[in-house]
Amino acid sequence: MALDLATMLTQIEAAITAILGGAQEYAIGSRRVTKADLKTLLEERRMLIAELHIEQTGTTRAYARWPTR
């Protein structure tokens, strides 16, 4: 089952929040579990936001506005 981009972004943001809350690594008995690296999650979030922008606007162009004189 393929997830849509918005769902994936929500899951990535939940994982980032969990890691920032101290859930990067934990141990159960003699086993240690390490979750995804924060840097990797942040990069994936950046890419998903860009993909969502393209999906919603249909373009990668961004226009700058300068103040008028």
Buried (B, 14 or more C-beta within 10 A) or exposed (E): EEEEBEEBBEBBEEBBEBBEEEEBEEEEEEEEEEEBEEEEBEEBBEEBEEEBBEEEEEEEEEEEEEEEE
